């Protein structure tokens, strides 16, 4: 895990496999403006995006077998 303020990097991906990355955001659960900005539709969109992306990866692996 990295803090966004820490310098970090990785070498080029020289393998035949795709590299995946996931970004997780955390915030305090108390009621503030940030929580109000994050609408239910945005949460649903983000969840669906992740689930659809993972399903595509799983389906591609099943097809290659």
mmCIF file of the C-alpha atoms, coordinates in Angstrom:
data_MODEL
# 
_entry.id   MODEL 
# 
loop_
_atom_site.group_PDB 
_atom_site.id 
_atom_site.type_symbol 
_atom_site.label_atom_id 
_atom_site.label_alt_id 
_atom_site.label_comp_id 
_atom_site.label_asym_id 
_atom_site.label_entity_id 
_atom_site.label_seq_id 
_atom_site.pdbx_PDB_ins_code 
_atom_site.Cartn_x 
_atom_site.Cartn_y 
_atom_site.Cartn_z 
_atom_site.occupancy 
_atom_site.B_iso_or_equiv 
_atom_site.pdbx_formal_charge 
_atom_site.auth_seq_id 
_atom_site.auth_comp_id 
_atom_site.auth_asym_id 
_atom_site.auth_atom_id 
_atom_site.pdbx_PDB_model_num 
ATOM 1  C CA . UNK A 1 1  ? 0.000   0.000   0.000   1.00 0.00 ? 1  UNK A CA 1 
ATOM 2  C CA . UNK A 1 2  ? 1.209   3.467   -0.806  1.00 0.00 ? 2  UNK A CA 1 
ATOM 3  C CA . UNK A 1 3  ? 0.344   6.898   0.413   1.00 0.00 ? 3  UNK A CA 1 
ATOM 4  C CA . UNK A 1 4  ? -0.086  9.251   -2.548  1.00 0.00 ? 4  UNK A CA 1 
ATOM 5  C CA . UNK A 1 5  ? 2.633   11.495  -1.120  1.00 0.00 ? 5  UNK A CA 1 
ATOM 6  C CA . UNK A 1 6  ? 5.299   8.777   -1.203  1.00 0.00 ? 6  UNK A CA 1 
ATOM 7  C CA . UNK A 1 7  ? 7.397   8.486   -4.357  1.00 0.00 ? 7  UNK A CA 1 
ATOM 8  C CA . UNK A 1 8  ? 6.899   5.041   -5.853  1.00 0.00 ? 8  UNK A CA 1 
ATOM 9  C CA . UNK A 1 9  ? 7.115   3.242   -9.171  1.00 0.00 ? 9  UNK A CA 1 
ATOM 10 C CA . UNK A 1 10 ? 7.498   -0.166  -10.726 1.00 0.00 ? 10 UNK A CA 1 
ATOM 11 C CA . UNK A 1 11 ? 9.532   -1.520  -13.604 1.00 0.00 ? 11 UNK A CA 1 
ATOM 12 C CA . UNK A 1 12 ? 8.033   -2.178  -17.025 1.00 0.00 ? 12 UNK A CA 1 
ATOM 13 C CA . UNK A 1 13 ? 5.916   -5.272  -17.374 1.00 0.00 ? 13 UNK A CA 1 
ATOM 14 C CA . UNK A 1 14 ? 8.053   -7.612  -19.476 1.00 0.00 ? 14 UNK A CA 1 
ATOM 15 C CA . UNK A 1 15 ? 5.918   -10.674 -18.829 1.00 0.00 ? 15 UNK A CA 1 
ATOM 16 C CA . UNK A 1 16 ? 3.339   -12.045 -21.267 1.00 0.00 ? 16 UNK A CA 1 
ATOM 17 C CA . UNK A 1 17 ? 0.638   -11.360 -18.658 1.00 0.00 ? 17 UNK A CA 1 
ATOM 18 C CA . UNK A 1 18 ? -1.399  -8.204  -18.177 1.00 0.00 ? 18 UNK A CA 1 
ATOM 19 C CA . UNK A 1 19 ? -0.734  -6.145  -15.089 1.00 0.00 ? 19 UNK A CA 1 
ATOM 20 C CA . UNK A 1 20 ? -3.745  -5.047  -13.097 1.00 0.00 ? 20 UNK A CA 1 
ATOM 21 C CA . UNK A 1 21 ? -4.026  -2.272  -10.555 1.00 0.00 ? 21 UNK A CA 1 
ATOM 22 C CA . UNK A 1 22 ? -6.748  -1.388  -8.117  1.00 0.00 ? 22 UNK A CA 1 
ATOM 23 C CA . UNK A 1 23 ? -7.290  1.935   -6.413  1.00 0.00 ? 23 UNK A CA 1 
ATOM 24 C CA . UNK A 1 24 ? -9.100  1.976   -3.091  1.00 0.00 ? 24 UNK A CA 1 
ATOM 25 C CA . UNK A 1 25 ? -10.340 5.163   -1.486  1.00 0.00 ? 25 UNK A CA 1 
ATOM 26 C CA . UNK A 1 26 ? -11.036 5.441   2.221   1.00 0.00 ? 26 UNK A CA 1 
ATOM 27 C CA . UNK A 1 27 ? -12.634 8.210   4.211   1.00 0.00 ? 27 UNK A CA 1 
ATOM 28 C CA . UNK A 1 28 ? -14.027 8.716   7.670   1.00 0.00 ? 28 UNK A CA 1 
ATOM 29 C CA . UNK A 1 29 ? -17.619 7.622   8.066   1.00 0.00 ? 29 UNK A CA 1 
ATOM 30 C CA . UNK A 1 30 ? -18.832 10.763  9.810   1.00 0.00 ? 30 UNK A CA 1 
ATOM 31 C CA . UNK A 1 31 ? -21.281 12.964  7.954   1.00 0.00 ? 31 UNK A CA 1 
ATOM 32 C CA . UNK A 1 32 ? -19.403 15.657  6.025   1.00 0.00 ? 32 UNK A CA 1 
ATOM 33 C CA . UNK A 1 33 ? -19.492 17.315  2.614   1.00 0.00 ? 33 UNK A CA 1 
ATOM 34 C CA . UNK A 1 34 ? -17.315 14.626  1.051   1.00 0.00 ? 34 UNK A CA 1 
ATOM 35 C CA . UNK A 1 35 ? -19.868 11.946  1.920   1.00 0.00 ? 35 UNK A CA 1 
ATOM 36 C CA . UNK A 1 36 ? -22.683 14.107  0.562   1.00 0.00 ? 36 UNK A CA 1 
ATOM 37 C CA . UNK A 1 37 ? -20.861 14.537  -2.780  1.00 0.00 ? 37 UNK A CA 1 
ATOM 38 C CA . UNK A 1 38 ? -20.504 10.776  -3.232  1.00 0.00 ? 38 UNK A CA 1 
ATOM 39 C CA . UNK A 1 39 ? -23.954 9.977   -4.518  1.00 0.00 ? 39 UNK A CA 1 
ATOM 40 C CA . UNK A 1 40 ? -25.555 6.576   -4.580  1.00 0.00 ? 40 UNK A CA 1 
ATOM 41 C CA . UNK A 1 41 ? -25.406 6.548   -8.398  1.00 0.00 ? 41 UNK A CA 1 
ATOM 42 C CA . UNK A 1 42 ? -21.642 7.079   -8.324  1.00 0.00 ? 42 UNK A CA 1 
ATOM 43 C CA . UNK A 1 43 ? -21.168 4.226   -5.857  1.00 0.00 ? 43 UNK A CA 1 
ATOM 44 C CA . UNK A 1 44 ? -23.284 1.932   -8.000  1.00 0.00 ? 44 UNK A CA 1 
ATOM 45 C CA . UNK A 1 45 ? -21.345 2.938   -11.139 1.00 0.00 ? 45 UNK A CA 1 
ATOM 46 C CA . UNK A 1 46 ? -17.987 2.268   -9.475  1.00 0.00 ? 46 UNK A CA 1 
ATOM 47 C CA . UNK A 1 47 ? -19.116 -1.075  -8.063  1.00 0.00 ? 47 UNK A CA 1 
ATOM 48 C CA . UNK A 1 48 ? -20.485 -2.185  -11.423 1.00 0.00 ? 48 UNK A CA 1 
ATOM 49 C CA . UNK A 1 49 ? -17.303 -1.093  -13.189 1.00 0.00 ? 49 UNK A CA 1 
ATOM 50 C CA . UNK A 1 50 ? -15.132 -3.223  -10.900 1.00 0.00 ? 50 UNK A CA 1 
ATOM 51 C CA . UNK A 1 51 ? -17.467 -6.229  -11.046 1.00 0.00 ? 51 UNK A CA 1 
ATOM 52 C CA . UNK A 1 52 ? -17.771 -6.053  -14.845 1.00 0.00 ? 52 UNK A CA 1 
ATOM 53 C CA . UNK A 1 53 ? -14.007 -5.758  -15.253 1.00 0.00 ? 53 UNK A CA 1 
ATOM 54 C CA . UNK A 1 54 ? -13.381 -8.760  -13.020 1.00 0.00 ? 54 UNK A CA 1 
ATOM 55 C CA . UNK A 1 55 ? -16.062 -10.779 -14.832 1.00 0.00 ? 55 UNK A CA 1 
ATOM 56 C CA . UNK A 1 56 ? -14.388 -10.031 -18.181 1.00 0.00 ? 56 UNK A CA 1 
ATOM 57 C CA . UNK A 1 57 ? -11.067 -11.291 -16.833 1.00 0.00 ? 57 UNK A CA 1 
ATOM 58 C CA . UNK A 1 58 ? -12.682 -14.454 -15.469 1.00 0.00 ? 58 UNK A CA 1 
ATOM 59 C CA . UNK A 1 59 ? -14.578 -15.111 -18.703 1.00 0.00 ? 59 UNK A CA 1 
ATOM 60 C CA . UNK A 1 60 ? -11.446 -14.591 -20.822 1.00 0.00 ? 60 UNK A CA 1 
ATOM 61 C CA . UNK A 1 61 ? -9.558  -17.103 -18.683 1.00 0.00 ? 61 UNK A CA 1 
ATOM 62 C CA . UNK A 1 62 ? -12.394 -19.633 -19.067 1.00 0.00 ? 62 UNK A CA 1 
ATOM 63 C CA . UNK A 1 63 ? -12.359 -19.207 -22.864 1.00 0.00 ? 63 UNK A CA 1 
ATOM 64 C CA . UNK A 1 64 ? -8.573  -19.740 -23.047 1.00 0.00 ? 64 UNK A CA 1 
ATOM 65 C CA . UNK A 1 65 ? -8.794  -23.093 -21.197 1.00 0.00 ? 65 UNK A CA 1 
# 
